[in-house]
Amino acid sequence: MNTRKFGNSDMNITPIGFGAWAIGGPDWQFGWGEQNEGESIAAIHRALELGINWIDTAAAYGLGHSEEVVAKALDAWSGPRPYVFTKCGIIWDADRKIGFSLREQSIRRECEASLRRLRVETIDYYQIHWPASHWPSDIDETLEGWATMAKLKQEGKVRWIGVCNFNLEELQRSQEIAPVTALQPPYSLIRREIEAEVLPWCEKNGVGVIAYSPMASGLLTGAMTRERAAALPENDWRSRNPEFKEPKLTQNLALVERLAAVGKRHGVSPGEAAIAWALRNSVMTGAIVGARSAKQVEGVVGAAALKLTGAEIAEIEG
């Protein structure tokens, strides 16, 4: 695969990265249902075999389990080592109850725990998972967290630092403390709010952008049907997502039909067309694509080479 320069870092990353959210398993608030660890490792290995050179995980995914699975997969991998991205800010207690903190000591504890789980001495790219405004708390906690991230970089615990889900003000205030390598926002055909202000700011300031959920958490893959959406188990967070329920579900499935029509002309799946749509903008450095099996990986890598025409983009958008 071709690579793109990643923000202000010395990393060049492939247009698609392996997303390790779903392989965290079902035993937490935002799990994706049951997941076989052997299939998770096979999925990571297949992604690397096909040229993907970065993995995006987080401490919160499976409450540490995703990072542990990534470490096992890389211990068993004999090829070039990929970059590993992870995140901090979401914490949990002994009862596995989710909480949040961007206070300095909390982030430092999280960083040490992620280093242990990933079995590395330095994290390639460390991200604040959510700003304090999401929980809610005030921006001062977000800025304390960002200042701590800058210290971790200076200390060599992490190589590069970035943020997820930040709005324009949070990006601007953080940039005043330390350079932001990249932003990780949700971005797909049904989540386009960053286009108005955030993407132009990132482009102007040389901040990379890696989209998460470009296939809308499986909704735009072509594999989701009304029947499957209705049958999602309780331990799959998507069963509580309004996009998987009426009246939005009908609109989203119509969008999938347009993706399928365009994808068919290129010999790719609707999901690959959805990823290519997210990557169409030059400010986008890459897209995080989750997979739970080697077969799923094989069904999405074609997006890296797909270039949609203006007419096809208009057709998809309807």
Short mmCIF file of the C-alpha atoms (twelve columns), coordinates in Angstrom:
data_MODEL
# 
_entry.id   MODEL 
# 
loop_
_atom_site.group_PDB 
_atom_site.id 
_atom_site.type_symbol 
_atom_site.label_atom_id 
_atom_site.label_alt_id 
_atom_site.label_comp_id 
_atom_site.label_asym_id 
_atom_site.label_seq_id 
_atom_site.Cartn_x 
_atom_site.Cartn_y 
_atom_site.Cartn_z 
_atom_site.pdbx_PDB_model_num 
ATOM 1   C CA . MET A 1   0.000   0.000   0.000   1 
ATOM 2   C CA . ASN A 2   0.980   3.604   -0.449  1 
ATOM 3   C CA . THR A 3   1.620   5.581   2.719   1 
ATOM 4   C CA . ARG A 4   0.889   9.135   3.836   1 
ATOM 5   C CA . LYS A 5   2.803   11.385  6.210   1 
ATOM 6   C CA . PHE A 6   1.093   11.344  9.590   1 
ATOM 7   C CA . GLY A 7   0.689   14.881  10.851  1 
ATOM 8   C CA . ASN A 8   3.862   16.344  12.382  1 
ATOM 9   C CA . SER A 9   5.313   12.906  13.161  1 
ATOM 10  C CA . ASP A 10  8.058   10.918  11.456  1 
ATOM 11  C CA . MET A 11  5.559   8.144   10.702  1 
ATOM 12  C CA . ASN A 12  4.166   7.337   7.275   1 
ATOM 13  C CA . ILE A 13  0.990   5.297   7.563   1 
ATOM 14  C CA . THR A 14  -1.154  3.316   5.163   1 
ATOM 15  C CA . PRO A 15  -4.553  4.786   4.232   1 
ATOM 16  C CA . ILE A 16  -6.218  2.037   6.262   1 
ATOM 17  C CA . GLY A 17  -5.381  1.027   9.813   1 
ATOM 18  C CA . PHE A 18  -6.596  -2.010  11.741  1 
ATOM 19  C CA . GLY A 19  -9.194  -1.048  14.340  1 
ATOM 20  C CA . ALA A 20  -9.077  -3.162  17.506  1 
ATOM 21  C CA . TRP A 21  -12.270 -1.994  19.242  1 
ATOM 22  C CA . ALA A 22  -14.393 -5.055  18.503  1 
ATOM 23  C CA . ILE A 23  -11.664 -7.549  19.446  1 
ATOM 24  C CA . GLY A 24  -11.855 -6.225  23.008  1 
ATOM 25  C CA . GLY A 25  -14.718 -8.652  23.493  1 
ATOM 26  C CA . PRO A 26  -18.163 -8.364  25.094  1 
ATOM 27  C CA . ASP A 27  -17.437 -7.878  28.788  1 
ATOM 28  C CA . TRP A 28  -17.777 -4.113  29.009  1 
ATOM 29  C CA . GLN A 29  -20.297 -1.372  28.330  1 
ATOM 30  C CA . PHE A 30  -19.384 -0.804  24.679  1 
ATOM 31  C CA . GLY A 31  -18.536 -4.350  23.630  1 
ATOM 32  C CA . TRP A 32  -19.463 -5.838  20.267  1 
ATOM 33  C CA . GLY A 33  -20.652 -9.213  21.485  1 
ATOM 34  C CA . GLU A 34  -18.750 -12.481 21.744  1 
ATOM 35  C CA . GLN A 35  -15.343 -12.576 20.050  1 
ATOM 36  C CA . ASN A 36  -12.905 -15.462 19.542  1 
ATOM 37  C CA . GLU A 37  -9.339  -14.528 20.454  1 
ATOM 38  C CA . GLY A 38  -7.818  -16.811 17.831  1 
ATOM 39  C CA . GLU A 39  -9.881  -15.105 15.134  1 
ATOM 40  C CA . SER A 40  -8.791  -11.714 16.453  1 
ATOM 41  C CA . ILE A 41  -5.123  -12.651 16.147  1 
ATOM 42  C CA . ALA A 42  -5.698  -14.101 12.670  1 
ATOM 43  C CA . ALA A 43  -7.419  -10.859 11.634  1 
ATOM 44  C CA . ILE A 44  -4.441  -8.776  12.792  1 
ATOM 45  C CA . HIS A 45  -1.981  -11.051 11.007  1 
ATOM 46  C CA . ARG A 46  -3.998  -10.917 7.777   1 
ATOM 47  C CA . ALA A 47  -4.115  -7.121  7.931   1 
ATOM 48  C CA . LEU A 48  -0.335  -6.998  8.274   1 
ATOM 49  C CA . GLU A 49  0.145   -9.527  5.478   1 
ATOM 50  C CA . LEU A 50  -1.907  -7.293  3.191   1 
ATOM 51  C CA . GLY A 51  0.276   -4.282  3.940   1 
ATOM 52  C CA . ILE A 52  -1.540  -2.382  6.714   1 
ATOM 53  C CA . ASN A 53  1.145   -0.838  8.924   1 
ATOM 54  C CA . TRP A 54  -0.735  0.493   11.979  1 
ATOM 55  C CA . ILE A 55  -3.118  -0.794  14.624  1 
ATOM 56  C CA . ASP A 56  -5.443  1.440   16.620  1 
ATOM 57  C CA . THR A 57  -6.503  0.200   20.038  1 
ATOM 58  C CA . ALA A 58  -7.352  1.729   23.432  1 
ATOM 59  C CA . ALA A 59  -7.057  0.844   27.084  1 
ATOM 60  C CA . ALA A 60  -10.834 0.952   27.348  1 
ATOM 61  C CA . TYR A 61  -11.524 -1.615  24.617  1 
ATOM 62  C CA . GLY A 62  -12.462 -4.674  26.623  1 
ATOM 63  C CA . LEU A 63  -11.005 -2.886  29.681  1 
ATOM 64  C CA . GLY A 64  -7.454  -3.781  28.725  1 
ATOM 65  C CA . HIS A 65  -8.222  -6.940  26.762  1 
ATOM 66  C CA . SER A 66  -7.799  -5.435  23.288  1 
ATOM 67  C CA . GLU A 67  -4.281  -4.209  24.091  1 
ATOM 68  C CA . GLU A 68  -3.404  -7.667  25.422  1 
ATOM 69  C CA . VAL A 69  -4.681  -9.348  22.240  1 
ATOM 70  C CA . VAL A 70  -2.699  -6.910  20.084  1 
ATOM 71  C CA . ALA A 71  0.439   -7.762  22.082  1 
ATOM 72  C CA . LYS A 72  -0.151  -11.507 21.626  1 
ATOM 73  C CA . ALA A 73  -0.665  -11.055 17.895  1 
ATOM 74  C CA . LEU A 74  2.551   -9.066  17.496  1 
ATOM 75  C CA . ASP A 75  4.539   -11.519 19.626  1 
ATOM 76  C CA . ALA A 76  3.548   -14.202 17.110  1 
ATOM 77  C CA . TRP A 77  4.230   -12.015 14.066  1 
ATOM 78  C CA . SER A 78  7.591   -12.371 12.281  1 
ATOM 79  C CA . GLY A 79  7.237   -9.579  9.725   1 
ATOM 80  C CA . PRO A 80  7.893   -5.834  10.045  1 
ATOM 81  C CA . ARG A 81  6.391   -4.483  13.238  1 
ATOM 82  C CA . PRO A 82  3.455   -2.109  12.717  1 
ATOM 83  C CA . TYR A 83  2.898   1.122   14.590  1 
ATOM 84  C CA . VAL A 84  0.600   0.704   17.580  1 
ATOM 85  C CA . PHE A 85  -1.713  3.555   18.579  1 
ATOM 86  C CA . THR A 86  -3.574  3.509   21.885  1 
ATOM 87  C CA . LYS A 87  -5.573  5.887   24.086  1 
ATOM 88  C CA . CYS A 88  -6.183  7.071   27.627  1 
ATOM 89  C CA . GLY A 89  -8.880  8.864   29.626  1 
ATOM 90  C CA . ILE A 90  -11.478 6.132   30.104  1 
ATOM 91  C CA . ILE A 91  -10.859 4.274   33.360  1 
ATOM 92  C CA . TRP A 92  -12.671 1.561   35.319  1 
ATOM 93  C CA . ASP A 93  -12.919 0.261   38.839  1 
ATOM 94  C CA . ALA A 94  -12.755 -3.227  40.360  1 
ATOM 95  C CA . ASP A 95  -16.404 -3.788  39.433  1 
ATOM 96  C CA . ARG A 96  -15.620 -2.868  35.795  1 
ATOM 97  C CA . LYS A 97  -17.669 0.305   36.066  1 
ATOM 98  C CA . ILE A 98  -16.586 2.879   33.474  1 
ATOM 99  C CA . GLY A 99  -15.280 6.257   34.613  1 
ATOM 100 C CA . PHE A 100 -13.177 9.108   33.250  1 
ATOM 101 C CA . SER A 101 -10.143 11.152  34.194  1 
ATOM 102 C CA . LEU A 102 -7.629  13.372  32.434  1 
ATOM 103 C CA . ARG A 103 -5.837  14.311  35.642  1 
ATOM 104 C CA . GLU A 104 -2.068  13.940  35.467  1 
ATOM 105 C CA . GLN A 105 -1.618  11.047  37.894  1 
ATOM 106 C CA . SER A 106 -4.460  9.102   36.309  1 
ATOM 107 C CA . ILE A 107 -2.979  9.440   32.816  1 
ATOM 108 C CA . ARG A 108 0.434   8.422   34.109  1 
ATOM 109 C CA . ARG A 109 -1.060  5.275   35.674  1 
ATOM 110 C CA . GLU A 110 -2.874  4.515   32.435  1 
ATOM 111 C CA . CYS A 111 0.258   4.959   30.363  1 
ATOM 112 C CA . GLU A 112 2.236   2.542   32.539  1 
ATOM 113 C CA . ALA A 113 -0.587  0.004   32.368  1 
ATOM 114 C CA . SER A 114 -0.779  0.241   28.568  1 
ATOM 115 C CA . LEU A 115 2.986   -0.162  28.273  1 
ATOM 116 C CA . ARG A 116 2.722   -3.372  30.332  1 
ATOM 117 C CA . ARG A 117 -0.229  -4.773  28.391  1 
ATOM 118 C CA . LEU A 118 1.323   -3.945  25.008  1 
ATOM 119 C CA . ARG A 119 4.726   -5.245  26.185  1 
ATOM 120 C CA . VAL A 120 6.614   -2.250  24.828  1 
ATOM 121 C CA . GLU A 121 8.941   0.388   26.268  1 
ATOM 122 C CA . THR A 122 7.467   3.244   24.224  1 
ATOM 123 C CA . ILE A 123 4.010   3.780   22.729  1 
ATOM 124 C CA . ASP A 124 4.214   4.900   19.102  1 
ATOM 125 C CA . TYR A 125 1.215   7.218   19.277  1 
ATOM 126 C CA . TYR A 126 -0.790  8.057   22.408  1 
ATOM 127 C CA . GLN A 127 -4.202  9.749   22.264  1 
ATOM 128 C CA . ILE A 128 -6.696  11.331  24.630  1 
ATOM 129 C CA . HIS A 129 -9.765  9.182   24.006  1 
ATOM 130 C CA . TRP A 130 -12.414 11.811  24.834  1 
ATOM 131 C CA . PRO A 131 -12.222 15.429  25.985  1 
ATOM 132 C CA . ALA A 132 -13.525 16.235  29.450  1 
ATOM 133 C CA . SER A 133 -16.532 18.028  27.905  1 
ATOM 134 C CA . HIS A 134 -17.971 14.641  26.918  1 
ATOM 135 C CA . TRP A 135 -18.460 13.436  30.501  1 
ATOM 136 C CA . PRO A 136 -18.997 16.384  31.350  1 
ATOM 137 C CA . SER A 137 -16.187 18.287  33.013  1 
ATOM 138 C CA . ASP A 138 -14.556 21.603  32.180  1 
ATOM 139 C CA . ILE A 139 -11.900 22.282  29.580  1 
ATOM 140 C CA . ASP A 140 -9.284  22.769  32.308  1 
ATOM 141 C CA . GLU A 141 -9.193  19.013  32.863  1 
ATOM 142 C CA . THR A 142 -8.753  18.437  29.137  1 
ATOM 143 C CA . LEU A 143 -5.839  20.883  29.063  1 
ATOM 144 C CA . GLU A 144 -4.267  19.273  32.155  1 
ATOM 145 C CA . GLY A 145 -4.470  15.954  30.362  1 
ATOM 146 C CA . TRP A 146 -2.901  17.375  27.222  1 
ATOM 147 C CA . ALA A 147 -0.054  18.966  29.175  1 
ATOM 148 C CA . THR A 148 0.558   15.560  30.774  1 
ATOM 149 C CA . MET A 149 0.674   13.927  27.334  1 
ATOM 150 C CA . ALA A 150 3.352   16.443  26.317  1 
ATOM 151 C CA . LYS A 151 5.381   15.507  29.416  1 
ATOM 152 C CA . LEU A 152 5.114   11.800  28.582  1 
ATOM 153 C CA . LYS A 153 6.468   12.556  25.119  1 
ATOM 154 C CA . GLN A 154 9.382   14.511  26.576  1 
ATOM 155 C CA . GLU A 155 10.104  11.622  28.953  1 
ATOM 156 C CA . GLY A 156 10.173  9.082   26.112  1 
ATOM 157 C CA . LYS A 157 7.165   7.094   27.310  1 
ATOM 158 C CA . VAL A 158 5.372   7.891   24.040  1 
ATOM 159 C CA . ARG A 159 6.718   9.022   20.677  1 
ATOM 160 C CA . TRP A 160 3.848   11.165  19.383  1 
ATOM 161 C CA . ILE A 161 0.631   12.494  20.893  1 
ATOM 162 C CA . GLY A 162 -2.825  13.282  19.594  1 
ATOM 163 C CA . VAL A 163 -6.493  13.551  20.442  1 
ATOM 164 C CA . CYS A 164 -9.847  11.989  19.613  1 
ATOM 165 C CA . ASN A 165 -13.315 13.548  19.442  1 
ATOM 166 C CA . PHE A 166 -12.093 17.113  20.124  1 
ATOM 167 C CA . ASN A 167 -14.077 20.112  18.921  1 
ATOM 168 C CA . LEU A 168 -12.479 23.191  17.372  1 
ATOM 169 C CA . GLU A 169 -11.975 25.082  20.641  1 
ATOM 170 C CA . GLU A 170 -10.399 22.052  22.319  1 
ATOM 171 C CA . LEU A 171 -8.021  21.625  19.385  1 
ATOM 172 C CA . GLN A 172 -7.055  25.290  19.395  1 
ATOM 173 C CA . ARG A 173 -6.446  25.416  23.149  1 
ATOM 174 C CA . SER A 174 -4.445  22.167  23.078  1 
ATOM 175 C CA . GLN A 175 -2.279  23.365  20.197  1 
ATOM 176 C CA . GLU A 176 -1.218  26.329  22.340  1 
ATOM 177 C CA . ILE A 177 0.260   23.890  24.903  1 
ATOM 178 C CA . ALA A 178 1.912   21.361  22.571  1 
ATOM 179 C CA . PRO A 179 1.647   20.425  18.879  1 
ATOM 180 C CA . VAL A 180 -1.195  18.017  18.096  1 
ATOM 181 C CA . THR A 181 0.040   15.251  15.794  1 
ATOM 182 C CA . ALA A 182 -3.430  14.189  14.707  1 
ATOM 183 C CA . LEU A 183 -7.126  14.141  15.441  1 
ATOM 184 C CA . GLN A 184 -9.233  10.981  15.456  1 
ATOM 185 C CA . PRO A 185 -12.903 11.898  14.867  1 
ATOM 186 C CA . PRO A 186 -15.925 9.844   13.859  1 
ATOM 187 C CA . TYR A 187 -16.385 10.371  10.129  1 
ATOM 188 C CA . SER A 188 -18.646 8.611   7.678   1 
ATOM 189 C CA . LEU A 189 -21.493 9.295   5.287   1 
ATOM 190 C CA . ILE A 190 -23.803 9.586   8.304   1 
ATOM 191 C CA . ARG A 191 -21.371 11.536  10.543  1 
ATOM 192 C CA . ARG A 192 -20.119 14.623  8.673   1 
ATOM 193 C CA . GLU A 193 -20.097 17.368  11.304  1 
ATOM 194 C CA . ILE A 194 -16.304 17.842  11.210  1 
ATOM 195 C CA . GLU A 195 -16.415 19.110  7.624   1 
ATOM 196 C CA . ALA A 196 -17.494 22.674  8.472   1 
ATOM 197 C CA . GLU A 197 -14.738 23.825  10.852  1 
ATOM 198 C CA . VAL A 198 -12.567 21.010  12.165  1 
ATOM 199 C CA . LEU A 199 -11.190 19.610  8.903   1 
ATOM 200 C CA . PRO A 200 -10.222 23.051  7.527   1 
ATOM 201 C CA . TRP A 201 -8.430  23.843  10.809  1 
ATOM 202 C CA . CYS A 202 -6.529  20.547  10.700  1 
ATOM 203 C CA . GLU A 203 -5.481  21.145  7.113   1 
ATOM 204 C CA . LYS A 204 -4.299  24.699  7.856   1 
ATOM 205 C CA . ASN A 205 -2.313  23.581  10.918  1 
ATOM 206 C CA . GLY A 206 -0.756  20.413  9.501   1 
ATOM 207 C CA . VAL A 207 -2.685  18.162  11.884  1 
ATOM 208 C CA . GLY A 208 -3.293  14.655  10.584  1 
ATOM 209 C CA . VAL A 209 -6.790  13.160  10.607  1 
ATOM 210 C CA . ILE A 210 -7.612  9.472   11.026  1 
ATOM 211 C CA . ALA A 211 -11.322 8.745   10.811  1 
ATOM 212 C CA . TYR A 212 -12.938 6.130   12.986  1 
ATOM 213 C CA . SER A 213 -16.101 4.219   12.051  1 
ATOM 214 C CA . PRO A 214 -15.956 5.081   8.307   1 
ATOM 215 C CA . MET A 215 -18.406 2.205   7.769   1 
ATOM 216 C CA . ALA A 216 -20.578 3.466   10.635  1 
ATOM 217 C CA . SER A 217 -19.781 0.520   12.919  1 
ATOM 218 C CA . GLY A 218 -20.789 -2.042  10.302  1 
ATOM 219 C CA . LEU A 219 -23.956 -0.279  9.181   1 
ATOM 220 C CA . LEU A 220 -22.541 0.587   5.743   1 
ATOM 221 C CA . THR A 221 -20.819 -2.716  5.001   1 
ATOM 222 C CA . GLY A 222 -23.688 -4.305  3.089   1 
ATOM 223 C CA . ALA A 223 -23.867 -7.101  5.649   1 
ATOM 224 C CA . MET A 224 -26.333 -5.322  7.939   1 
ATOM 225 C CA . THR A 225 -30.014 -6.060  7.322   1 
ATOM 226 C CA . ARG A 226 -33.172 -5.124  9.181   1 
ATOM 227 C CA . GLU A 227 -33.318 -8.641  10.575  1 
ATOM 228 C CA . ARG A 228 -29.726 -8.598  11.759  1 
ATOM 229 C CA . ALA A 229 -30.110 -5.141  13.298  1 
ATOM 230 C CA . ALA A 230 -33.205 -6.280  15.192  1 
ATOM 231 C CA . ALA A 231 -31.372 -9.375  16.453  1 
ATOM 232 C CA . LEU A 232 -28.248 -7.642  17.805  1 
ATOM 233 C CA . PRO A 233 -27.619 -9.034  21.314  1 
ATOM 234 C CA . GLU A 234 -27.750 -6.865  24.413  1 
ATOM 235 C CA . ASN A 235 -23.977 -7.133  24.879  1 
ATOM 236 C CA . ASP A 236 -23.475 -5.463  21.477  1 
ATOM 237 C CA . TRP A 237 -23.593 -1.685  22.004  1 
ATOM 238 C CA . ARG A 238 -25.064 -1.188  18.520  1 
ATOM 239 C CA . SER A 239 -28.360 -2.621  19.777  1 
ATOM 240 C CA . ARG A 240 -28.784 0.724   21.587  1 
ATOM 241 C CA . ASN A 241 -27.672 2.939   18.677  1 
ATOM 242 C CA . PRO A 242 -30.507 4.941   16.997  1 
ATOM 243 C CA . GLU A 243 -28.806 4.568   13.602  1 
ATOM 244 C CA . PHE A 244 -29.615 0.836   13.750  1 
ATOM 245 C CA . LYS A 245 -33.294 1.499   14.484  1 
ATOM 246 C CA . GLU A 246 -36.175 3.085   12.608  1 
ATOM 247 C CA . PRO A 247 -36.677 5.633   11.207  1 
ATOM 248 C CA . LYS A 248 -32.937 6.039   10.545  1 
ATOM 249 C CA . LEU A 249 -32.334 2.417   9.612   1 
ATOM 250 C CA . THR A 250 -34.353 2.639   6.378   1 
ATOM 251 C CA . GLN A 251 -32.471 5.773   5.300   1 
ATOM 252 C CA . ASN A 252 -29.127 4.144   6.064   1 
ATOM 253 C CA . LEU A 253 -29.935 0.950   4.178   1 
ATOM 254 C CA . ALA A 254 -30.911 3.058   1.143   1 
ATOM 255 C CA . LEU A 255 -27.483 4.651   1.385   1 
ATOM 256 C CA . VAL A 256 -25.933 1.179   1.373   1 
ATOM 257 C CA . GLU A 257 -27.750 0.413   -1.881  1 
ATOM 258 C CA . ARG A 258 -26.091 3.412   -3.525  1 
ATOM 259 C CA . LEU A 259 -22.701 2.364   -2.140  1 
ATOM 260 C CA . ALA A 260 -23.286 -1.139  -3.499  1 
ATOM 261 C CA . ALA A 261 -24.109 0.177   -6.979  1 
ATOM 262 C CA . VAL A 262 -20.926 2.247   -7.153  1 
ATOM 263 C CA . GLY A 263 -18.799 -0.456  -5.559  1 
ATOM 264 C CA . LYS A 264 -20.012 -3.095  -8.003  1 
ATOM 265 C CA . ARG A 265 -18.544 -1.151  -10.924 1 
ATOM 266 C CA . HIS A 266 -15.139 -1.332  -9.278  1 
ATOM 267 C CA . GLY A 267 -15.437 -4.885  -8.002  1 
ATOM 268 C CA . VAL A 268 -15.502 -3.819  -4.352  1 
ATOM 269 C CA . SER A 269 -17.976 -4.071  -1.496  1 
ATOM 270 C CA . PRO A 270 -20.292 -1.317  -0.237  1 
ATOM 271 C CA . GLY A 271 -18.066 -1.042  2.837   1 
ATOM 272 C CA . GLU A 272 -14.974 -0.445  0.720   1 
ATOM 273 C CA . ALA A 273 -16.851 2.256   -1.197  1 
ATOM 274 C CA . ALA A 274 -17.828 3.853   2.147   1 
ATOM 275 C CA . ILE A 275 -14.184 3.880   3.293   1 
ATOM 276 C CA . ALA A 276 -13.033 5.329   -0.031  1 
ATOM 277 C CA . TRP A 277 -15.647 8.065   0.352   1 
ATOM 278 C CA . ALA A 278 -14.193 8.965   3.782   1 
ATOM 279 C CA . LEU A 279 -10.680 9.057   2.307   1 
ATOM 280 C CA . ARG A 280 -11.647 11.188  -0.705  1 
ATOM 281 C CA . ASN A 281 -10.586 14.420  1.041   1 
ATOM 282 C CA . SER A 282 -6.835  15.112  0.924   1 
ATOM 283 C CA . VAL A 283 -6.820  16.238  4.580   1 
ATOM 284 C CA . MET A 284 -7.712  12.686  5.659   1 
ATOM 285 C CA . THR A 285 -4.535  10.778  6.489   1 
ATOM 286 C CA . GLY A 286 -6.237  7.452   7.053   1 
ATOM 287 C CA . ALA A 287 -9.279  5.523   8.178   1 
ATOM 288 C CA . ILE A 288 -9.543  3.024   11.021  1 
ATOM 289 C CA . VAL A 289 -11.288 -0.113  9.860   1 
ATOM 290 C CA . GLY A 290 -12.330 -2.674  12.430  1 
ATOM 291 C CA . ALA A 291 -12.333 -6.373  11.645  1 
ATOM 292 C CA . ARG A 292 -13.116 -9.457  13.696  1 
ATOM 293 C CA . SER A 293 -11.765 -12.108 11.304  1 
ATOM 294 C CA . ALA A 294 -9.277  -12.514 8.474   1 
ATOM 295 C CA . LYS A 295 -12.175 -12.710 6.010   1 
ATOM 296 C CA . GLN A 296 -13.476 -9.329  7.148   1 
ATOM 297 C CA . VAL A 297 -10.019 -7.820  6.635   1 
ATOM 298 C CA . GLU A 298 -9.920  -9.155  3.084   1 
ATOM 299 C CA . GLY A 299 -13.281 -7.516  2.448   1 
ATOM 300 C CA . VAL A 300 -12.106 -3.977  3.229   1 
ATOM 301 C CA . VAL A 301 -8.512  -3.538  2.017   1 
ATOM 302 C CA . GLY A 302 -9.634  -2.717  -1.528  1 
ATOM 303 C CA . ALA A 303 -10.706 0.701   -0.268  1 
ATOM 304 C CA . ALA A 304 -7.069  1.815   -0.037  1 
ATOM 305 C CA . ALA A 305 -6.712  1.844   -3.834  1 
ATOM 306 C CA . LEU A 306 -10.228 2.981   -4.784  1 
ATOM 307 C CA . LYS A 307 -10.496 6.548   -6.121  1 
ATOM 308 C CA . LEU A 308 -14.069 7.731   -6.537  1 
ATOM 309 C CA . THR A 309 -14.974 10.204  -9.256  1 
ATOM 310 C CA . GLY A 310 -16.922 13.367  -8.538  1 
ATOM 311 C CA . ALA A 311 -19.959 11.835  -10.211 1 
ATOM 312 C CA . GLU A 312 -19.701 8.707   -8.062  1 
ATOM 313 C CA . ILE A 313 -19.392 10.775  -4.896  1 
ATOM 314 C CA . ALA A 314 -22.531 12.684  -5.849  1 
ATOM 315 C CA . GLU A 315 -24.339 9.431   -6.620  1 
ATOM 316 C CA . ILE A 316 -23.412 7.946   -3.242  1 
ATOM 317 C CA . GLU A 317 -24.465 11.058  -1.375  1 
ATOM 318 C CA . GLY A 318 -27.772 11.069  -3.222  1 
# 
